[in-house]
Amino acid sequence: MAENQLKALEQKIDELITLCSELNRENQSLKADSANWHRERQDLIDKNELARSKVAAMIDRLRAME
C-alpha cells in the first residue's frame, strides 16, 4: 500500500514539475510580449508627439504669413 502511495506521490510531483516548467516558459513569453508592447506603445507616443509638434509649427508659420 505504501509503495503505491509513494508511486502516486512521485507521479504527482513529476506532473507538478512539468506544469511548473510550462508555466515558466509561458510566463517568460508573456513578459517578452509585454516588453515589446510597451516599446511599441512608447514609439507610437513619440511619433504622435513629433507629428503634433510639426503640425503646431505649420500652424504658427501659417499664422505668421497672415
PDBQT receptor file of N, H, CA, C and O in Angstrom, charges set to zero:
ATOM      1  N   MET A   1       0.824  -1.198   0.000  1.00  0.00    +0.000 N 
ATOM      2  CA  MET A   1       0.000   0.000   0.000  1.00  0.00    +0.000 C 
ATOM      3  C   MET A   1       0.868   1.262   0.000  1.00  0.00    +0.000 C 
ATOM      4  O   MET A   1       0.615   2.194  -0.763  1.00  0.00    +0.000 OA
ATOM      5  N   ALA A   2       1.874   1.284   0.847  1.00  0.00    +0.000 N 
ATOM      6  H   ALA A   2       2.079   0.527   1.467  1.00  0.00    +0.000 HD
ATOM      7  CA  ALA A   2       2.746   2.448   0.946  1.00  0.00    +0.000 C 
ATOM      8  C   ALA A   2       3.513   2.646  -0.359  1.00  0.00    +0.000 C 
ATOM      9  O   ALA A   2       3.787   3.773  -0.770  1.00  0.00    +0.000 OA
ATOM     10  N   GLU A   3       3.858   1.520  -1.008  1.00  0.00    +0.000 N 
ATOM     11  H   GLU A   3       3.635   0.603  -0.675  1.00  0.00    +0.000 HD
ATOM     12  CA  GLU A   3       4.587   1.604  -2.279  1.00  0.00    +0.000 C 
ATOM     13  C   GLU A   3       3.727   2.275  -3.346  1.00  0.00    +0.000 C 
ATOM     14  O   GLU A   3       4.223   3.098  -4.116  1.00  0.00    +0.000 OA
ATOM     15  N   ASN A   4       2.439   1.930  -3.395  1.00  0.00    +0.000 N 
ATOM     16  H   ASN A   4       2.036   1.262  -2.770  1.00  0.00    +0.000 HD
ATOM     17  CA  ASN A   4       1.518   2.545  -4.358  1.00  0.00    +0.000 C 
ATOM     18  C   ASN A   4       1.334   4.034  -4.075  1.00  0.00    +0.000 C 
ATOM     19  O   ASN A   4       1.300   4.853  -4.993  1.00  0.00    +0.000 OA
ATOM     20  N   GLN A   5       1.220   4.363  -2.825  1.00  0.00    +0.000 N 
ATOM     21  H   GLN A   5       1.248   3.698  -2.079  1.00  0.00    +0.000 HD
ATOM     22  CA  GLN A   5       1.067   5.764  -2.447  1.00  0.00    +0.000 C 
ATOM     23  C   GLN A   5       2.316   6.563  -2.815  1.00  0.00    +0.000 C 
ATOM     24  O   GLN A   5       2.225   7.701  -3.277  1.00  0.00    +0.000 OA
ATOM     25  N   LEU A   6       3.462   5.965  -2.607  1.00  0.00    +0.000 N 
ATOM     26  H   LEU A   6       3.536   5.041  -2.232  1.00  0.00    +0.000 HD
ATOM     27  CA  LEU A   6       4.715   6.621  -2.926  1.00  0.00    +0.000 C 
ATOM     28  C   LEU A   6       4.832   6.852  -4.435  1.00  0.00    +0.000 C 
ATOM     29  O   LEU A   6       5.267   7.918  -4.872  1.00  0.00    +0.000 OA
ATOM     30  N   LYS A   7       4.441   5.847  -5.226  1.00  0.00    +0.000 N 
ATOM     31  H   LYS A   7       4.088   4.981  -4.871  1.00  0.00    +0.000 HD
ATOM     32  CA  LYS A   7       4.487   5.993  -6.681  1.00  0.00    +0.000 C 
ATOM     33  C   LYS A   7       3.493   7.049  -7.151  1.00  0.00    +0.000 C 
ATOM     34  O   LYS A   7       3.796   7.829  -8.054  1.00  0.00    +0.000 OA
ATOM     35  N   ALA A   8       2.310   7.079  -6.545  1.00  0.00    +0.000 N 
ATOM     36  H   ALA A   8       2.063   6.445  -5.811  1.00  0.00    +0.000 HD
ATOM     37  CA  ALA A   8       1.308   8.089  -6.907  1.00  0.00    +0.000 C 
ATOM     38  C   ALA A   8       1.822   9.488  -6.563  1.00  0.00    +0.000 C 
ATOM     39  O   ALA A   8       1.647  10.431  -7.334  1.00  0.00    +0.000 OA
ATOM     40  N   LEU A   9       2.453   9.608  -5.404  1.00  0.00    +0.000 N 
ATOM     41  H   LEU A   9       2.595   8.841  -4.778  1.00  0.00    +0.000 HD
ATOM     42  CA  LEU A   9       3.018  10.895  -4.999  1.00  0.00    +0.000 C 
ATOM     43  C   LEU A   9       4.145  11.311  -5.942  1.00  0.00    +0.000 C 
ATOM     44  O   LEU A   9       4.250  12.479  -6.316  1.00  0.00    +0.000 OA
ATOM     45  N   GLU A  10       4.969  10.367  -6.315  1.00  0.00    +0.000 N 
ATOM     46  H   GLU A  10       4.884   9.418  -6.011  1.00  0.00    +0.000 HD
ATOM     47  CA  GLU A  10       6.064  10.648  -7.242  1.00  0.00    +0.000 C 
ATOM     48  C   GLU A  10       5.513  11.103  -8.597  1.00  0.00    +0.000 C 
ATOM     49  O   GLU A  10       6.050  12.030  -9.204  1.00  0.00    +0.000 OA
ATOM     50  N   GLN A  11       4.465  10.470  -9.062  1.00  0.00    +0.000 N 
ATOM     51  H   GLN A  11       4.029   9.717  -8.569  1.00  0.00    +0.000 HD
ATOM     52  CA  GLN A  11       3.852  10.853 -10.331  1.00  0.00    +0.000 C 
ATOM     53  C   GLN A  11       3.277  12.263 -10.244  1.00  0.00    +0.000 C 
ATOM     54  O   GLN A  11       3.439  13.061 -11.168  1.00  0.00    +0.000 OA
ATOM     55  N   LYS A  12       2.611  12.568  -9.145  1.00  0.00    +0.000 N 
ATOM     56  H   LYS A  12       2.479  11.920  -8.395  1.00  0.00    +0.000 HD
ATOM     57  CA  LYS A  12       2.042  13.906  -8.976  1.00  0.00    +0.000 C 
ATOM     58  C   LYS A  12       3.145  14.969  -8.920  1.00  0.00    +0.000 C 
ATOM     59  O   LYS A  12       2.988  16.061  -9.468  1.00  0.00    +0.000 OA
ATOM     60  N   ILE A  13       4.235  14.652  -8.271  1.00  0.00    +0.000 N 
ATOM     61  H   ILE A  13       4.362  13.766  -7.826  1.00  0.00    +0.000 HD
ATOM     62  CA  ILE A  13       5.358  15.585  -8.198  1.00  0.00    +0.000 C 
ATOM     63  C   ILE A  13       5.930  15.813  -9.586  1.00  0.00    +0.000 C 
ATOM     64  O   ILE A  13       6.230  16.949  -9.954  1.00  0.00    +0.000 OA
ATOM     65  N   ASP A  14       6.087  14.739 -10.366  1.00  0.00    +0.000 N 
ATOM     66  H   ASP A  14       5.844  13.816 -10.067  1.00  0.00    +0.000 HD
ATOM     67  CA  ASP A  14       6.584  14.876 -11.736  1.00  0.00    +0.000 C 
ATOM     68  C   ASP A  14       5.638  15.746 -12.570  1.00  0.00    +0.000 C 
ATOM     69  O   ASP A  14       6.090  16.578 -13.356  1.00  0.00    +0.000 OA
ATOM     70  N   GLU A  15       4.334  15.556 -12.400  1.00  0.00    +0.000 N 
ATOM     71  H   GLU A  15       3.967  14.880 -11.761  1.00  0.00    +0.000 HD
ATOM     72  CA  GLU A  15       3.357  16.368 -13.121  1.00  0.00    +0.000 C 
ATOM     73  C   GLU A  15       3.463  17.843 -12.718  1.00  0.00    +0.000 C 
ATOM     74  O   GLU A  15       3.367  18.732 -13.564  1.00  0.00    +0.000 OA
ATOM     75  N   LEU A  16       3.661  18.092 -11.433  1.00  0.00    +0.000 N 
ATOM     76  H   LEU A  16       3.739  17.370 -10.746  1.00  0.00    +0.000 HD
ATOM     77  CA  LEU A  16       3.824  19.470 -10.958  1.00  0.00    +0.000 C 
ATOM     78  C   LEU A  16       5.092  20.110 -11.514  1.00  0.00    +0.000 C 
ATOM     79  O   LEU A  16       5.092  21.289 -11.871  1.00  0.00    +0.000 OA
ATOM     80  N   ILE A  17       6.162  19.338 -11.588  1.00  0.00    +0.000 N 
ATOM     81  H   ILE A  17       6.162  18.381 -11.299  1.00  0.00    +0.000 HD
ATOM     82  CA  ILE A  17       7.418  19.851 -12.147  1.00  0.00    +0.000 C 
ATOM     83  C   ILE A  17       7.217  20.208 -13.621  1.00  0.00    +0.000 C 
ATOM     84  O   ILE A  17       7.670  21.256 -14.079  1.00  0.00    +0.000 OA
ATOM     85  N   THR A  18       6.536  19.330 -14.357  1.00  0.00    +0.000 N 
ATOM     86  H   THR A  18       6.168  18.478 -13.984  1.00  0.00    +0.000 HD
ATOM     87  CA  THR A  18       6.262  19.594 -15.770  1.00  0.00    +0.000 C 
ATOM     88  C   THR A  18       5.402  20.833 -15.926  1.00  0.00    +0.000 C 
ATOM     89  O   THR A  18       5.684  21.694 -16.759  1.00  0.00    +0.000 OA
ATOM     90  N   LEU A  19       4.354  20.921 -15.124  1.00  0.00    +0.000 N 
ATOM     91  H   LEU A  19       4.125  20.222 -14.447  1.00  0.00    +0.000 HD
ATOM     92  CA  LEU A  19       3.460  22.085 -15.180  1.00  0.00    +0.000 C 
ATOM     93  C   LEU A  19       4.216  23.364 -14.833  1.00  0.00    +0.000 C 
ATOM     94  O   LEU A  19       4.020  24.401 -15.467  1.00  0.00    +0.000 OA
ATOM     95  N   CYS A  20       5.067  23.285 -13.840  1.00  0.00    +0.000 N 
ATOM     96  H   CYS A  20       5.226  22.443 -13.325  1.00  0.00    +0.000 HD
ATOM     97  CA  CYS A  20       5.854  24.449 -13.418  1.00  0.00    +0.000 C 
ATOM     98  C   CYS A  20       6.762  24.904 -14.556  1.00  0.00    +0.000 C 
ATOM     99  O   CYS A  20       6.889  26.103 -14.803  1.00  0.00    +0.000 OA
ATOM    100  N   SER A  21       7.382  23.979 -15.236  1.00  0.00    +0.000 N 
ATOM    101  H   SER A  21       7.279  23.005 -15.035  1.00  0.00    +0.000 HD
ATOM    102  CA  SER A  21       8.252  24.324 -16.367  1.00  0.00    +0.000 C 
ATOM    103  C   SER A  21       7.453  24.974 -17.485  1.00  0.00    +0.000 C 
ATOM    104  O   SER A  21       7.892  25.969 -18.062  1.00  0.00    +0.000 OA
ATOM    105  N   GLU A  22       6.288  24.428 -17.796  1.00  0.00    +0.000 N 
ATOM    106  H   GLU A  22       5.931  23.620 -17.327  1.00  0.00    +0.000 HD
ATOM    107  CA  GLU A  22       5.434  25.006 -18.830  1.00  0.00    +0.000 C 
ATOM    108  C   GLU A  22       4.997  26.422 -18.456  1.00  0.00    +0.000 C 
ATOM    109  O   GLU A  22       5.007  27.326 -19.292  1.00  0.00    +0.000 OA
ATOM    110  N   LEU A  23       4.618  26.602 -17.200  1.00  0.00    +0.000 N 
ATOM    111  H   LEU A  23       4.610  25.868 -16.521  1.00  0.00    +0.000 HD
ATOM    112  CA  LEU A  23       4.188  27.919 -16.745  1.00  0.00    +0.000 C 
ATOM    113  C   LEU A  23       5.335  28.923 -16.782  1.00  0.00    +0.000 C 
ATOM    114  O   LEU A  23       5.129  30.091 -17.113  1.00  0.00    +0.000 OA
ATOM    115  N   ASN A  24       6.535  28.476 -16.446  1.00  0.00    +0.000 N 
ATOM    116  H   ASN A  24       6.702  27.527 -16.177  1.00  0.00    +0.000 HD
ATOM    117  CA  ASN A  24       7.702  29.359 -16.515  1.00  0.00    +0.000 C 
ATOM    118  C   ASN A  24       7.974  29.804 -17.948  1.00  0.00    +0.000 C 
ATOM    119  O   ASN A  24       8.255  30.976 -18.195  1.00  0.00    +0.000 OA
ATOM    120  N   ARG A  25       7.890  28.858 -18.903  1.00  0.00    +0.000 N 
ATOM    121  H   ARG A  25       7.662  27.906 -18.702  1.00  0.00    +0.000 HD
ATOM    122  CA  ARG A  25       8.088  29.214 -20.310  1.00  0.00    +0.000 C 
ATOM    123  C   ARG A  25       7.013  30.188 -20.779  1.00  0.00    +0.000 C 
ATOM    124  O   ARG A  25       7.310  31.168 -21.463  1.00  0.00    +0.000 OA
ATOM    125  N   GLU A  26       5.764  29.914 -20.408  1.00  0.00    +0.000 N 
ATOM    126  H   GLU A  26       5.523  29.118 -19.852  1.00  0.00    +0.000 HD
ATOM    127  CA  GLU A  26       4.674  30.805 -20.796  1.00  0.00    +0.000 C 
ATOM    128  C   GLU A  26       4.854  32.189 -20.173  1.00  0.00    +0.000 C 
ATOM    129  O   GLU A  26       4.615  33.205 -20.826  1.00  0.00    +0.000 OA
ATOM    130  N   ASN A  27       5.268  32.223 -18.933  1.00  0.00    +0.000 N 
ATOM    131  H   ASN A  27       5.462  31.398 -18.402  1.00  0.00    +0.000 HD
ATOM    132  CA  ASN A  27       5.483  33.496 -18.236  1.00  0.00    +0.000 C 
ATOM    133  C   ASN A  27       6.582  34.309 -18.926  1.00  0.00    +0.000 C 
ATOM    134  O   ASN A  27       6.437  35.518 -19.110  1.00  0.00    +0.000 OA
ATOM    135  N   GLN A  28       7.664  33.657 -19.303  1.00  0.00    +0.000 N 
ATOM    136  H   GLN A  28       7.782  32.675 -19.153  1.00  0.00    +0.000 HD
ATOM    137  CA  GLN A  28       8.752  34.354 -19.991  1.00  0.00    +0.000 C 
ATOM    138  C   GLN A  28       8.274  34.904 -21.333  1.00  0.00    +0.000 C 
ATOM    139  O   GLN A  28       8.622  36.018 -21.721  1.00  0.00    +0.000 OA
ATOM    140  N   SER A  29       7.475  34.108 -22.028  1.00  0.00    +0.000 N 
ATOM    141  H   SER A  29       7.191  33.202 -21.712  1.00  0.00    +0.000 HD
ATOM    142  CA  SER A  29       6.933  34.558 -23.310  1.00  0.00    +0.000 C 
ATOM    143  C   SER A  29       6.022  35.767 -23.121  1.00  0.00    +0.000 C 
ATOM    144  O   SER A  29       6.087  36.725 -23.892  1.00  0.00    +0.000 OA
ATOM    145  N   LEU A  30       5.183  35.721 -22.107  1.00  0.00    +0.000 N 
ATOM    146  H   LEU A  30       5.130  34.943 -21.482  1.00  0.00    +0.000 HD
ATOM    147  CA  LEU A  30       4.280  36.848 -21.839  1.00  0.00    +0.000 C 
ATOM    148  C   LEU A  30       5.051  38.097 -21.428  1.00  0.00    +0.000 C 
ATOM    149  O   LEU A  30       4.681  39.208 -21.807  1.00  0.00    +0.000 OA
ATOM    150  N   LYS A  31       6.111  37.921 -20.662  1.00  0.00    +0.000 N 
ATOM    151  H   LYS A  31       6.412  37.018 -20.354  1.00  0.00    +0.000 HD
ATOM    152  CA  LYS A  31       6.935  39.065 -20.276  1.00  0.00    +0.000 C 
ATOM    153  C   LYS A  31       7.598  39.693 -21.499  1.00  0.00    +0.000 C 
ATOM    154  O   LYS A  31       7.672  40.917 -21.612  1.00  0.00    +0.000 OA
ATOM    155  N   ALA A  32       8.078  38.853 -22.412  1.00  0.00    +0.000 N 
ATOM    156  H   ALA A  32       8.018  37.859 -22.320  1.00  0.00    +0.000 HD
ATOM    157  CA  ALA A  32       8.695  39.370 -23.631  1.00  0.00    +0.000 C 
ATOM    158  C   ALA A  32       7.659  40.112 -24.477  1.00  0.00    +0.000 C 
ATOM    159  O   ALA A  32       7.934  41.188 -25.006  1.00  0.00    +0.000 OA
ATOM    160  N   ASP A  33       6.463  39.522 -24.598  1.00  0.00    +0.000 N 
ATOM    161  H   ASP A  33       6.240  38.647 -24.168  1.00  0.00    +0.000 HD
ATOM    162  CA  ASP A  33       5.392  40.188 -25.350  1.00  0.00    +0.000 C 
ATOM    163  C   ASP A  33       5.046  41.536 -24.725  1.00  0.00    +0.000 C 
ATOM    164  O   ASP A  33       4.865  42.530 -25.428  1.00  0.00    +0.000 OA
ATOM    165  N   SER A  34       4.959  41.555 -23.409  1.00  0.00    +0.000 N 
ATOM    166  H   SER A  34       5.106  40.747 -22.839  1.00  0.00    +0.000 HD
ATOM    167  CA  SER A  34       4.625  42.782 -22.706  1.00  0.00    +0.000 C 
ATOM    168  C   SER A  34       5.685  43.855 -22.948  1.00  0.00    +0.000 C 
ATOM    169  O   SER A  34       5.361  45.018 -23.190  1.00  0.00    +0.000 OA
ATOM    170  N   ALA A  35       6.940  43.456 -22.880  1.00  0.00    +0.000 N 
ATOM    171  H   ALA A  35       7.203  42.511 -22.684  1.00  0.00    +0.000 HD
ATOM    172  CA  ALA A  35       8.028  44.416 -23.122  1.00  0.00    +0.000 C 
ATOM    173  C   ALA A  35       7.951  44.963 -24.548  1.00  0.00    +0.000 C 
ATOM    174  O   ALA A  35       8.159  46.154 -24.777  1.00  0.00    +0.000 OA
ATOM    175  N   ASN A  36       7.651  44.083 -25.498  1.00  0.00    +0.000 N 
ATOM    176  H   ASN A  36       7.482  43.115 -25.312  1.00  0.00    +0.000 HD
ATOM    177  CA  ASN A  36       7.518  44.536 -26.888  1.00  0.00    +0.000 C 
ATOM    178  C   ASN A  36       6.360  45.507 -27.047  1.00  0.00    +0.000 C 
ATOM    179  O   ASN A  36       6.488  46.517 -27.739  1.00  0.00    +0.000 OA
ATOM    180  N   TRP A  37       5.230  45.211 -26.412  1.00  0.00    +0.000 N 
ATOM    181  H   TRP A  37       5.126  44.390 -25.850  1.00  0.00    +0.000 HD
ATOM    182  CA  TRP A  37       4.072  46.110 -26.496  1.00  0.00    +0.000 C 
ATOM    183  C   TRP A  37       4.391  47.466 -25.872  1.00  0.00    +0.000 C 
ATOM    184  O   TRP A  37       3.975  48.503 -26.388  1.00  0.00    +0.000 OA
ATOM    185  N   HIS A  38       5.120  47.458 -24.779  1.00  0.00    +0.000 N 
ATOM    186  H   HIS A  38       5.458  46.616 -24.360  1.00  0.00    +0.000 HD
ATOM    187  CA  HIS A  38       5.484  48.723 -24.125  1.00  0.00    +0.000 C 
ATOM    188  C   HIS A  38       6.404  49.554 -25.021  1.00  0.00    +0.000 C 
ATOM    189  O   HIS A  38       6.244  50.770 -25.135  1.00  0.00    +0.000 OA
ATOM    190  N   ARG A  39       7.378  48.876 -25.660  1.00  0.00    +0.000 N 
ATOM    191  H   ARG A  39       7.508  47.889 -25.568  1.00  0.00    +0.000 HD
ATOM    192  CA  ARG A  39       8.271  49.593 -26.583  1.00  0.00    +0.000 C 
ATOM    193  C   ARG A  39       7.483  50.156 -27.763  1.00  0.00    +0.000 C 
ATOM    194  O   ARG A  39       7.674  51.304 -28.164  1.00  0.00    +0.000 OA
ATOM    195  N   GLU A  40       6.604  49.334 -28.307  1.00  0.00    +0.000 N 
ATOM    196  H   GLU A  40       6.450  48.401 -27.982  1.00  0.00    +0.000 HD
ATOM    197  CA  GLU A  40       5.806  49.804 -29.447  1.00  0.00    +0.000 C 
ATOM    198  C   GLU A  40       4.916  50.976 -29.039  1.00  0.00    +0.000 C 
ATOM    199  O   GLU A  40       4.765  51.940 -29.789  1.00  0.00    +0.000 OA
ATOM    200  N   ARG A  41       4.332  50.886 -27.853  1.00  0.00    +0.000 N 
ATOM    201  H   ARG A  41       4.455  50.103 -27.243  1.00  0.00    +0.000 HD
ATOM    202  CA  ARG A  41       3.481  51.977 -27.359  1.00  0.00    +0.000 C 
ATOM    203  C   ARG A  41       4.298  53.265 -27.226  1.00  0.00    +0.000 C 
ATOM    204  O   ARG A  41       3.849  54.337 -27.629  1.00  0.00    +0.000 OA
ATOM    205  N   GLN A  42       5.499  53.148 -26.658  1.00  0.00    +0.000 N 
ATOM    206  H   GLN A  42       5.864  52.276 -26.330  1.00  0.00    +0.000 HD
ATOM    207  CA  GLN A  42       6.337  54.332 -26.493  1.00  0.00    +0.000 C 
ATOM    208  C   GLN A  42       6.745  54.907 -27.843  1.00  0.00    +0.000 C 
ATOM    209  O   GLN A  42       6.786  56.127 -28.009  1.00  0.00    +0.000 OA
ATOM    210  N   ASP A  43       7.047  54.046 -28.806  1.00  0.00    +0.000 N 
ATOM    211  H   ASP A  43       7.013  53.055 -28.672  1.00  0.00    +0.000 HD
ATOM    212  CA  ASP A  43       7.381  54.527 -30.149  1.00  0.00    +0.000 C 
ATOM    213  C   ASP A  43       6.218  55.298 -30.749  1.00  0.00    +0.000 C 
ATOM    214  O   ASP A  43       6.414  56.352 -31.355  1.00  0.00    +0.000 OA
ATOM    215  N   LEU A  44       5.000  54.774 -30.582  1.00  0.00    +0.000 N 
ATOM    216  H   LEU A  44       4.841  53.918 -30.090  1.00  0.00    +0.000 HD
ATOM    217  CA  LEU A  44       3.825  55.461 -31.124  1.00  0.00    +0.000 C 
ATOM    218  C   LEU A  44       3.574  56.788 -30.420  1.00  0.00    +0.000 C 
ATOM    219  O   LEU A  44       3.187  57.767 -31.059  1.00  0.00    +0.000 OA
ATOM    220  N   ILE A  45       3.788  56.828 -29.123  1.00  0.00    +0.000 N 
ATOM    221  H   ILE A  45       4.103  56.034 -28.603  1.00  0.00    +0.000 HD
ATOM    222  CA  ILE A  45       3.641  58.082 -28.375  1.00  0.00    +0.000 C 
ATOM    223  C   ILE A  45       4.651  59.109 -28.887  1.00  0.00    +0.000 C 
ATOM    224  O   ILE A  45       4.314  60.277 -29.083  1.00  0.00    +0.000 OA
ATOM    225  N   ASP A  46       5.889  58.663 -29.102  1.00  0.00    +0.000 N 
ATOM    226  H   ASP A  46       6.162  57.715 -28.943  1.00  0.00    +0.000 HD
ATOM    227  CA  ASP A  46       6.931  59.567 -29.603  1.00  0.00    +0.000 C 
ATOM    228  C   ASP A  46       6.591  60.089 -30.997  1.00  0.00    +0.000 C 
ATOM    229  O   ASP A  46       6.745  61.278 -31.277  1.00  0.00    +0.000 OA
ATOM    230  N   LYS A  47       6.127  59.191 -31.869  1.00  0.00    +0.000 N 
ATOM    231  H   LYS A  47       6.002  58.225 -31.642  1.00  0.00    +0.000 HD
ATOM    232  CA  LYS A  47       5.749  59.607 -33.226  1.00  0.00    +0.000 C 
ATOM    233  C   LYS A  47       4.573  60.578 -33.194  1.00  0.00    +0.000 C 
ATOM    234  O   LYS A  47       4.533  61.539 -33.962  1.00  0.00    +0.000 OA
ATOM    235  N   ASN A  48       3.624  60.327 -32.311  1.00  0.00    +0.000 N 
ATOM    236  H   ASN A  48       3.656  59.546 -31.686  1.00  0.00    +0.000 HD
ATOM    237  CA  ASN A  48       2.464  61.204 -32.174  1.00  0.00    +0.000 C 
ATOM    238  C   ASN A  48       2.897  62.592 -31.703  1.00  0.00    +0.000 C 
ATOM    239  O   ASN A  48       2.406  63.605 -32.199  1.00  0.00    +0.000 OA
ATOM    240  N   GLU A  49       3.801  62.627 -30.762  1.00  0.00    +0.000 N 
ATOM    241  H   GLU A  49       4.200  61.804 -30.358  1.00  0.00    +0.000 HD
ATOM    242  CA  GLU A  49       4.297  63.916 -30.256  1.00  0.00    +0.000 C 
ATOM    243  C   GLU A  49       5.062  64.663 -31.349  1.00  0.00    +0.000 C 
ATOM    244  O   GLU A  49       4.933  65.881 -31.473  1.00  0.00    +0.000 OA
ATOM    245  N   LEU A  50       5.850  63.947 -32.133  1.00  0.00    +0.000 N 
ATOM    246  H   LEU A  50       5.955  62.957 -32.032  1.00  0.00    +0.000 HD
ATOM    247  CA  LEU A  50       6.586  64.573 -33.229  1.00  0.00    +0.000 C 
ATOM    248  C   LEU A  50       5.608  65.153 -34.258  1.00  0.00    +0.000 C 
ATOM    249  O   LEU A  50       5.789  66.277 -34.727  1.00  0.00    +0.000 OA
ATOM    250  N   ALA A  51       4.579  64.385 -34.602  1.00  0.00    +0.000 N 
ATOM    251  H   ALA A  51       4.432  63.472 -34.221  1.00  0.00    +0.000 HD
ATOM    252  CA  ALA A  51       3.582  64.872 -35.560  1.00  0.00    +0.000 C 
ATOM    253  C   ALA A  51       2.858  66.097 -35.000  1.00  0.00    +0.000 C 
ATOM    254  O   ALA A  51       2.604  67.058 -35.726  1.00  0.00    +0.000 OA
ATOM    255  N   ARG A  52       2.532  66.060 -33.726  1.00  0.00    +0.000 N 
ATOM    256  H   ARG A  52       2.738  65.279 -33.136  1.00  0.00    +0.000 HD
ATOM    257  CA  ARG A  52       1.855  67.192 -33.083  1.00  0.00    +0.000 C 
ATOM    258  C   ARG A  52       2.732  68.449 -33.145  1.00  0.00    +0.000 C 
ATOM    259  O   ARG A  52       2.245  69.546 -33.418  1.00  0.00    +0.000 OA
ATOM    260  N   SER A  53       4.021  68.271 -32.889  1.00  0.00    +0.000 N 
ATOM    261  H   SER A  53       4.417  67.380 -32.667  1.00  0.00    +0.000 HD
ATOM    262  CA  SER A  53       4.952  69.407 -32.939  1.00  0.00    +0.000 C 
ATOM    263  C   SER A  53       5.049  69.981 -34.346  1.00  0.00    +0.000 C 
ATOM    264  O   SER A  53       5.064  71.198 -34.529  1.00  0.00    +0.000 OA
ATOM    265  N   LYS A  54       5.116  69.093 -35.342  1.00  0.00    +0.000 N 
ATOM    266  H   LYS A  54       5.104  68.104 -35.193  1.00  0.00    +0.000 HD
ATOM    267  CA  LYS A  54       5.209  69.563 -36.725  1.00  0.00    +0.000 C 
ATOM    268  C   LYS A  54       3.952  70.312 -37.137  1.00  0.00    +0.000 C 
ATOM    269  O   LYS A  54       4.034  71.344 -37.804  1.00  0.00    +0.000 OA
ATOM    270  N   VAL A  55       2.781  69.799 -36.742  1.00  0.00    +0.000 N 
ATOM    271  H   VAL A  55       2.715  68.961 -36.199  1.00  0.00    +0.000 HD
ATOM    272  CA  VAL A  55       1.525  70.478 -37.070  1.00  0.00    +0.000 C 
ATOM    273  C   VAL A  55       1.465  71.835 -36.382  1.00  0.00    +0.000 C 
ATOM    274  O   VAL A  55       1.046  72.821 -36.989  1.00  0.00    +0.000 OA
ATOM    275  N   ALA A  56       1.875  71.892 -35.133  1.00  0.00    +0.000 N 
ATOM    276  H   ALA A  56       2.215  71.091 -34.639  1.00  0.00    +0.000 HD
ATOM    277  CA  ALA A  56       1.875  73.167 -34.405  1.00  0.00    +0.000 C 
ATOM    278  C   ALA A  56       2.811  74.167 -35.088  1.00  0.00    +0.000 C 
ATOM    279  O   ALA A  56       2.486  75.350 -35.200  1.00  0.00    +0.000 OA
ATOM    280  N   ALA A  57       3.974  73.689 -35.543  1.00  0.00    +0.000 N 
ATOM    281  H   ALA A  57       4.238  72.729 -35.453  1.00  0.00    +0.000 HD
ATOM    282  CA  ALA A  57       4.923  74.580 -36.225  1.00  0.00    +0.000 C 
ATOM    283  C   ALA A  57       4.322  75.087 -37.536  1.00  0.00    +0.000 C 
ATOM    284  O   ALA A  57       4.483  76.259 -37.878  1.00  0.00    +0.000 OA
ATOM    285  N   MET A  58       3.633  74.218 -38.267  1.00  0.00    +0.000 N 
ATOM    286  H   MET A  58       3.502  73.267 -37.990  1.00  0.00    +0.000 HD
ATOM    287  CA  MET A  58       3.000  74.643 -39.523  1.00  0.00    +0.000 C 
ATOM    288  C   MET A  58       1.911  75.680 -39.264  1.00  0.00    +0.000 C 
ATOM    289  O   MET A  58       1.785  76.656 -40.003  1.00  0.00    +0.000 OA
ATOM    290  N   ILE A  59       1.143  75.467 -38.231  1.00  0.00    +0.000 N 
ATOM    291  H   ILE A  59       1.246  74.675 -37.630  1.00  0.00    +0.000 HD
ATOM    292  CA  ILE A  59       0.085  76.426 -37.884  1.00  0.00    +0.000 C 
ATOM    293  C   ILE A  59       0.703  77.775 -37.532  1.00  0.00    +0.000 C 
ATOM    294  O   ILE A  59       0.200  78.819 -37.948  1.00  0.00    +0.000 OA
ATOM    295  N   ASP A  60       1.783  77.754 -36.773  1.00  0.00    +0.000 N 
ATOM    296  H   ASP A  60       2.191  76.906 -36.436  1.00  0.00    +0.000 HD
ATOM    297  CA  ASP A  60       2.464  79.004 -36.416  1.00  0.00    +0.000 C 
ATOM    298  C   ASP A  60       2.984  79.722 -37.659  1.00  0.00    +0.000 C 
ATOM    299  O   ASP A  60       2.859  80.942 -37.768  1.00  0.00    +0.000 OA
ATOM    300  N   ARG A  61       3.562  78.976 -38.588  1.00  0.00    +0.000 N 
ATOM    301  H   ARG A  61       3.663  77.985 -38.499  1.00  0.00    +0.000 HD
ATOM    302  CA  ARG A  61       4.064  79.597 -39.829  1.00  0.00    +0.000 C 
ATOM    303  C   ARG A  61       2.909  80.183 -40.643  1.00  0.00    +0.000 C 
ATOM    304  O   ARG A  61       3.035  81.268 -41.210  1.00  0.00    +0.000 OA
ATOM    305  N   LEU A  62       1.789  79.469 -40.700  1.00  0.00    +0.000 N 
ATOM    306  H   LEU A  62       1.686  78.588 -40.240  1.00  0.00    +0.000 HD
ATOM    307  CA  LEU A  62       0.626  79.980 -41.442  1.00  0.00    +0.000 C 
ATOM    308  C   LEU A  62       0.091  81.260 -40.789  1.00  0.00    +0.000 C 
ATOM    309  O   LEU A  62      -0.286  82.205 -41.482  1.00  0.00    +0.000 OA
ATOM    310  N   ARG A  63       0.059  81.282 -39.473  1.00  0.00    +0.000 N 
ATOM    311  H   ARG A  63       0.365  80.514 -38.910  1.00  0.00    +0.000 HD
ATOM    312  CA  ARG A  63      -0.401  82.483 -38.776  1.00  0.00    +0.000 C 
ATOM    313  C   ARG A  63       0.529  83.659 -39.021  1.00  0.00    +0.000 C 
ATOM    314  O   ARG A  63       0.091  84.803 -39.138  1.00  0.00    +0.000 OA
ATOM    315  N   ALA A  64       1.826  83.357 -39.096  1.00  0.00    +0.000 N 
ATOM    316  H   ALA A  64       2.182  82.428 -39.001  1.00  0.00    +0.000 HD
ATOM    317  CA  ALA A  64       2.810  84.413 -39.324  1.00  0.00    +0.000 C 
ATOM    318  C   ALA A  64       2.686  84.996 -40.725  1.00  0.00    +0.000 C 
ATOM    319  O   ALA A  64       3.049  86.148 -40.959  1.00  0.00    +0.000 OA
ATOM    320  N   MET A  65       2.178  84.207 -41.642  1.00  0.00    +0.000 N 
ATOM    321  H   MET A  65       1.883  83.271 -41.452  1.00  0.00    +0.000 HD
ATOM    322  CA  MET A  65       2.026  84.672 -43.026  1.00  0.00    +0.000 C 
ATOM    323  C   MET A  65       0.839  85.628 -43.188  1.00  0.00    +0.000 C 
ATOM    324  O   MET A  65       0.780  86.383 -44.158  1.00  0.00    +0.000 OA
ATOM    325  N   GLU A  66      -0.085  85.596 -42.258  1.00  0.00    +0.000 N 
ATOM    326  H   GLU A  66      -0.037  84.982 -41.470  1.00  0.00    +0.000 HD
ATOM    327  CA  GLU A  66      -1.285  86.421 -42.357  1.00  0.00    +0.000 C 
ATOM    328  C   GLU A  66      -0.991  87.876 -42.124  1.00  0.00    +0.000 C 
ATOM    329  O   GLU A  66      -1.900  88.705 -42.173  1.00  0.00    +0.000 OA
TER     330      GLU A  66
